[in-house]
Amino acid sequence: MSTDSVPAPPSWRELLGPEHAGAAIVLAIGVLVGAVNIYLASSLLPTVVADIGGTGFYAWSMTIYLVAMVIATMLVSRLLGRWGNVGAYLLGFGVFLVGSLVCAVSPVMPALLAGRAVQGLGAGLLSGLGFAAIRSALPQRLWTRGNALMSAMYGVGNFVGPAIGGLFAQFGAWRPAFVVMAVIAAVCGLLVPRVLPRGERSDARAPVPVVSLLLVTAATAAVSLAGVLSDAVAMAAGIVVALLLVAGFVAYERRSELRVFPSTTYRPGSPLKWVYLTLALLAFGVAVESFVPLFGQRLGGLAPAVAGFFGAAISLGWSATQLVSSSAVKERTIRRLRIIGPLLLAFGFLVQGLLQRQDAPTWLVLVWVPVLCVAGAGIGLAYPHLAVAVMSSTQDPEEGRRAAAAIATVTSLSIAFGTAVAGVLVNLGGPSMLDSARYTLFGFAAICAIGAVTARAADRAGRTAPADHPRS
């Protein structure tokens, strides 16, 4: 049959209809609360410090949260295998609820950081489950739509988190902000047994890949710490150490029977490793959002609140585009979207870099928004189809859960790397904010463009894979 002779794509109405709406919404909110909390606390921290002190711990809130989040995503497949969808989700929402309440009642900053660590563990579980549970919670024909909805939640969270945090901070009510997140987790937890299928379970207790966990945790910690340092040389050293730890992780996993990523990833000729790399390079670009508000304030004269919304333009383009791009069903179109996505992301950053000016006029600053949306659209074009390629890489249920859960691991780790690299590039600009902006945007354009190469490699590997290898 011709690849052009394909059935019409399922509609969003089918995904959000009576049969699947409950499961889709719970899965999506699980990813959303984790994404929202990445930036919610950042918006609240100035108010928190003014209330309970702890200025010296200011930069640790994001670092601890991201490290805990990455650790938890690597345990998702094992929790699903042991407890099924319902048990794993109840644990995820429960841990997140406890962490949120600890943050809400914290009398001192160390206590709040402990709460952020627990929150991060819950958020990591929920983020990984959002992708992994799609395999059993939704029929295969809805996987692309489901993945688009899950990954859209990252974009929505990047937009909503600062807005909600800023709103509560405006009234000095930082504690109620965490209470609200706890209430949301509690409500979703009550819905879980009603809307999610039990899922496939295994009676065997899968051993934890301790060495892999330690290597990735150390890499995440190194790159997260690099992101909060002020010296460019120290930051670069932190990134190099993190890259070496990631290389050690890959080398160990290739030889070990106890691993985080599915065994297919390391097979010669398998496209899966290239798919994961492409996902990583797309997620890497999201880190620019952390610095767009700074460029907007210093170069465009924007008020802090307005500049913050400018920073969410990438997420807006990402979320809106993938809701449309997930309609693609022709194999040829999907392959093209996977390659065009990274190129469009890089092109958006390149143009944005060319548009940077000191004391930029208002009309030019306004042009930044659609350009950043175009960059985000590059993520939206490719991300859901890459996620489905990962989920379809194996027919084995256990390996499938592991493969899908690794999407969240790759995404979280890549955003952490991107934030640290952006910090180095900003510091390289020295006292000139214009140079900092250009170094950052041009540097990210060059790095993200590599995603087109890895996507093309995944395409070639998928076409030439032996019959016993899954195709992507």
C-alpha positions in Angstrom: 0.0 0.0 0.0 1.3 3.5 -0.8 2.4 5.6 2.2 0.0 8.2 0.9 -3.0 5.9 1.3 -3.6 6.4 5.0 -6.7 6.8 7.1 -7.8 10.2 8.3 -6.3 11.2 11.6 -8.4 10.8 14.8 -9.9 14.1 15.9 -9.2 15.9 19.2 -12.9 15.3 19.9 -12.2 11.5 20.0 -9.3 12.0 22.5 -11.4 14.4 24.7 -14.7 12.6 24.2 -16.5 10.7 27.0 -14.5 7.5 26.5 -10.9 8.9 26.9 -11.3 12.4 28.3 -10.8 11.5 32.0 -7.6 9.6 31.3 -6.2 12.2 29.0 -7.0 15.1 31.4 -5.4 13.3 34.4 -2.3 12.4 32.4 -2.0 16.0 31.1 -2.5 17.6 34.5 0.2 15.4 35.9 2.7 16.7 33.4 1.4 20.3 33.8 1.8 20.5 37.6 5.4 19.5 37.2 6.1 22.0 34.5 4.3 24.8 36.3 6.3 24.3 39.5 9.6 24.7 37.7 8.9 28.4 37.3 6.2 29.0 40.0 8.7 28.8 42.8 11.1 31.1 40.9 8.5 33.8 40.7 7.7 33.4 44.4 11.3 33.2 45.7 11.8 37.0 46.2 8.7 37.1 48.3 9.7 33.9 50.2 13.2 35.3 51.0 11.7 38.5 52.2 9.5 36.5 54.6 11.7 33.7 55.9 15.2 34.7 54.8 17.7 32.4 53.2 19.2 34.6 50.5 22.2 32.3 50.3 20.0 29.4 49.3 18.2 31.3 46.6 19.7 29.6 43.6 19.3 26.1 45.0 15.5 25.9 44.6 15.6 25.2 40.8 18.7 23.0 41.1 17.2 20.7 43.8 13.9 20.5 42.0 15.4 19.5 38.6 17.8 16.9 40.1 14.9 15.3 42.0 12.8 15.4 38.9 15.3 13.7 36.7 15.9 10.9 39.3 12.2 10.2 39.5 11.7 10.0 35.7 14.2 7.1 35.6 12.1 5.1 38.1 8.8 5.4 36.3 8.9 2.2 34.2 9.7 0.1 37.3 6.9 1.7 39.3 4.4 1.0 36.4 5.6 -2.6 36.2 5.1 -3.1 39.9 2.0 -1.1 40.7 0.3 -0.4 37.3 -1.1 2.9 36.2 -3.3 3.6 39.2 -0.8 2.7 41.9 2.0 4.6 40.2 -0.1 7.7 39.7 -1.4 7.7 43.2 2.2 7.6 44.4 3.2 10.5 42.1 0.3 12.7 43.1 0.8 11.8 46.8 4.5 12.6 46.8 3.8 15.9 45.0 1.1 16.8 47.5 3.3 16.1 50.5 6.1 18.2 48.9 3.8 21.1 48.2 2.5 21.1 51.8 6.0 21.0 53.2 6.8 24.1 51.1 3.6 25.8 52.2 4.4 25.5 56.0 8.2 25.9 55.8 9.5 28.3 58.5 13.0 28.5 57.0 14.6 28.2 53.6 16.2 24.7 54.2 12.8 23.3 55.0 11.4 24.8 51.8 14.3 23.3 49.8 13.4 19.9 51.3 9.9 20.4 50.2 11.1 21.3 46.7 13.1 18.1 46.6 10.0 16.1 47.4 7.9 18.1 44.9 10.6 17.4 42.3 10.3 13.6 42.9 6.5 13.7 42.5 6.8 16.0 39.5 9.3 13.7 37.9 7.1 10.6 38.4 4.1 12.5 37.0 6.0 13.7 34.0 7.4 10.3 33.1 4.0 8.7 33.7 2.3 11.1 31.4 4.2 9.6 28.5 4.6 6.0 29.7 1.0 5.5 30.6 -0.3 6.6 27.2 0.6 3.1 25.9 -2.1 1.5 28.1 -4.4 4.4 28.8 -5.1 5.2 25.2 -5.5 3.2 22.0 -2.6 3.3 19.6 -4.4 5.5 17.1 -4.5 8.3 19.7 -0.9 8.1 20.7 0.2 11.0 18.6 -2.7 13.2 19.9 -1.9 12.1 23.4 1.8 12.8 23.1 1.0 16.2 21.6 -1.2 17.0 24.6 1.4 15.8 27.1 4.3 17.8 25.6 2.0 20.8 25.2 1.8 20.8 28.9 5.5 21.7 29.2 4.8 24.8 27.1 1.6 25.7 29.0 3.5 25.3 32.3 6.3 27.6 31.2 3.7 30.2 30.5 1.3 29.7 33.4 4.0 29.1 36.1 5.4 32.6 36.1 2.0 34.1 35.8 0.5 32.3 38.8 3.6 32.8 40.8 3.7 36.5 40.0 0.0 36.9 40.9 0.4 35.3 44.3 3.7 37.2 44.9 1.9 40.4 44.1 -0.2 39.9 47.2 2.6 38.5 49.3 0.7 35.2 49.5 3.4 32.6 48.6 2.2 29.9 51.0 -1.3 29.7 49.5 0.3 29.2 46.1 1.8 25.9 47.2 -1.5 25.0 49.0 -3.3 25.4 45.6 -0.9 23.0 44.0 -1.5 20.5 46.8 -5.2 20.7 46.3 -4.9 20.1 42.6 -2.8 17.0 43.3 -5.4 15.8 45.8 -8.3 16.2 43.4 -6.4 14.4 40.6 -5.4 11.6 42.9 -9.1 11.1 43.7 -9.9 10.9 40.0 -7.1 8.4 39.2 -8.9 5.1 40.2 -12.0 6.2 38.3 -10.5 7.2 34.9 -7.3 5.2 34.4 -7.1 1.6 33.5 -5.1 -0.6 35.9 -2.4 -1.2 33.2 0.0 -4.1 32.8 1.8 -5.2 35.9 4.7 -7.6 36.7 4.9 -9.6 39.8 8.7 -9.6 39.7 10.5 -6.8 41.6 12.7 -5.1 38.9 16.1 -4.2 40.4 16.9 -0.5 40.4 19.8 0.5 38.1 21.8 2.2 40.9 24.9 3.0 38.9 22.9 4.5 36.0 20.9 6.6 38.5 24.0 7.8 40.3 25.7 8.8 37.0 22.7 10.7 35.7 22.0 12.3 39.1 25.7 13.5 39.3 25.4 14.9 35.7 22.2 16.7 36.5 23.7 18.1 39.7 26.9 19.3 37.9 25.1 21.0 35.1 22.5 22.5 37.4 25.2 23.9 39.6 27.0 25.2 36.6 23.9 27.2 35.7 23.9 29.1 39.0 27.6 30.0 39.0 28.7 33.5 38.0 32.2 32.7 36.6 32.1 31.6 32.9 35.2 29.3 33.3 33.6 27.6 36.3 30.3 27.2 34.5 32.1 25.7 31.4 34.0 23.3 33.7 30.7 22.2 35.3 29.2 21.5 31.8 32.3 19.5 30.8 32.1 17.4 33.9 28.4 16.8 33.3 29.1 15.8 29.7 31.8 13.4 30.9 29.3 11.9 33.4 26.7 11.5 30.6 29.3 9.8 28.4 30.1 7.4 31.4 26.4 6.7 31.7 26.1 5.8 28.1 29.2 3.6 28.2 27.9 1.8 31.3 24.4 1.2 29.9 25.8 -0.2 26.7 27.5 -3.0 28.7 25.0 -3.5 31.5 21.9 -5.6 31.6 20.4 -3.3 34.2 19.7 0.0 32.5 17.4 3.0 32.3 17.0 3.2 28.5 15.6 0.3 26.5 18.1 -2.1 25.1 17.0 -1.1 21.6 18.7 2.2 22.1 22.1 0.7 22.0 21.7 -1.8 19.2 23.8 -1.2 16.1 21.6 0.3 13.4 18.7 1.2 15.7 17.1 4.6 15.0 16.1 5.0 18.7 19.3 6.7 19.9 18.9 9.3 17.1 15.3 9.9 18.0 16.3 10.6 21.7 19.1 12.9 20.6 16.7 14.9 18.4 14.2 15.2 21.3 17.1 16.4 23.5 18.2 19.1 21.0 14.6 20.3 20.7 14.2 20.5 24.5 17.6 22.1 24.7 16.2 25.2 22.9 13.5 25.8 25.5 16.2 27.0 27.9 16.5 30.3 26.0 13.2 31.3 27.6 15.0 31.8 30.9 17.0 34.6 29.5 14.6 36.3 27.0 13.1 38.4 29.9 16.6 39.6 30.7 17.2 40.7 27.1 13.8 42.3 26.9 14.4 44.4 30.0 18.0 45.4 29.3 17.7 45.9 25.5 14.1 46.6 24.9 13.2 48.6 28.1 10.3 46.3 28.9 8.8 46.2 32.4 9.6 42.9 34.3 6.1 41.6 34.0 5.8 42.2 30.3 9.3 40.8 29.7 8.3 37.6 31.5 5.5 37.0 29.1 7.9 37.6 26.2 9.9 34.7 27.5 6.9 32.4 27.2 6.6 33.1 23.4 8.6 30.0 22.6 6.3 27.8 24.7 3.3 29.4 23.1 4.5 28.6 19.6 5.5 25.1 20.8 2.1 24.3 22.4 -0.1 25.8 19.6 1.8 24.2 16.7 2.0 20.6 18.0 -1.8 20.6 18.5 -2.0 21.0 14.7 1.1 19.0 13.6 -0.2 16.0 15.5 -2.8 15.6 12.7 -0.1 14.4 10.3 -0.4 10.7 9.6 1.5 10.2 6.3 4.8 8.6 6.9 6.6 10.9 4.5 5.1 14.0 6.1 6.0 12.8 9.6 9.6 12.2 8.5 9.8 15.7 7.0 8.4 17.3 10.1 11.0 15.7 12.3 13.7 17.2 10.2 12.1 20.6 9.6 11.3 21.1 13.3 15.0 21.5 14.5 15.7 23.7 11.4 12.8 26.0 12.2 13.9 26.2 15.8 17.4 27.2 14.8 16.2 29.6 12.2 14.0 31.4 14.8 17.0 31.8 17.1 19.2 33.0 14.2 16.7 35.7 13.2 16.1 36.7 16.8 19.8 37.2 17.2 19.9 39.4 14.2 17.1 41.5 15.6 18.9 42.3 18.9 19.7 46.0 19.3 20.7 48.2 22.2 17.8 50.4 23.2 15.7 48.6 20.6 12.6 50.6 19.4 9.2 49.4 20.4 8.2 48.2 16.9 11.3 46.0 16.8 10.7 44.6 20.2 7.2 43.6 19.2 8.6 41.7 16.2 10.5 39.5 18.7 7.2 37.8 19.8 6.3 36.2 16.4 9.9 35.3 15.8 10.1 33.5 19.1 6.8 31.8 18.4 8.2 30.6 15.1 11.2 29.1 17.0 8.8 27.3 19.4 6.8 26.1 16.4 9.9 24.1 15.4 9.6 22.1 18.6 5.9 21.6 18.1 6.2 20.3 14.6 8.6 17.5 15.5 8.1 16.6 19.2 4.9 14.6 19.2 6.0 12.5 16.2 9.4 11.8 17.8 7.6 10.8 21.0 5.4 8.3 19.1 8.5 6.9 17.4 10.0 6.2 20.8 6.8 4.5 22.0 6.5 2.4 18.9 10.1 1.3 19.0 9.3 -2.0 20.7 6.4 -4.4 21.2 7.6 -5.6 24.6 5.4 -3.9 27.3 8.3 -3.5 29.8 10.7 -2.1 27.2 7.9 0.1 25.9 7.2 1.6 29.3 11.0 2.2 29.8 11.3 3.8 26.3 8.3 6.1 26.9 9.3 7.1 30.4 12.8 8.1 29.1 11.2 10.9 27.1 10.7 12.8 30.3 14.2 12.0 31.4 15.7 13.3 28.2 13.5 16.4 28.2 14.3 17.4 31.8 18.0 16.7 31.6 18.3 18.6 28.3 16.5 21.7 29.6 18.9 21.6 32.6 21.9 21.4 30.2 20.4 24.2 28.0 20.0 26.5 31.0 23.7 26.0 32.0 25.0 26.5 28.5 22.9 29.7 28.1 24.4 31.0 31.3 27.9 30.5 30.0 27.0 32.3 26.7 25.5 35.2 28.6 28.6 35.5 30.7 30.8 35.4 27.6 29.2 38.7 26.5 30.7 40.3 29.5 29.3 43.8 30.4 27.6 44.1 27.0 24.1 42.8 27.2 23.9 43.0 23.4 26.8 40.7 23.0 25.4 38.3 25.6 22.1 38.2 23.7 23.8 37.5 20.4 26.2 34.9 21.7 23.2 33.1 23.3 20.9 33.2 20.4 23.5 32.4 17.7 25.0 29.7 19.9 21.6 28.0 20.4 20.9 28.3 16.7 24.0 26.4 15.9 23.4 23.7 18.5 19.7 23.2 17.8 20.4 22.9 14.0 22.3 19.7 14.8 18.8 18.2 15.5 18.2 18.1 11.8 21.2 15.9 11.4 20.2 13.5 14.1 16.6 13.5 12.7 18.0 12.6 9.3 20.1 9.9 10.9 17.0 8.4 12.6 15.2 8.5 9.2 18.1 6.6 7.5 18.4 4.1 10.3 14.6 3.5 10.3 14.7 2.8 6.5 17.6 0.4 6.7 17.0 -1.3 10.0 17.0 -5.1 9.8 13.7 -6.9 10.0 14.2 -7.8 13.6 14.8 -4.2 14.7 11.9 -1.9 15.4 11.5 0.9 12.9 10.8 4.5 13.8 
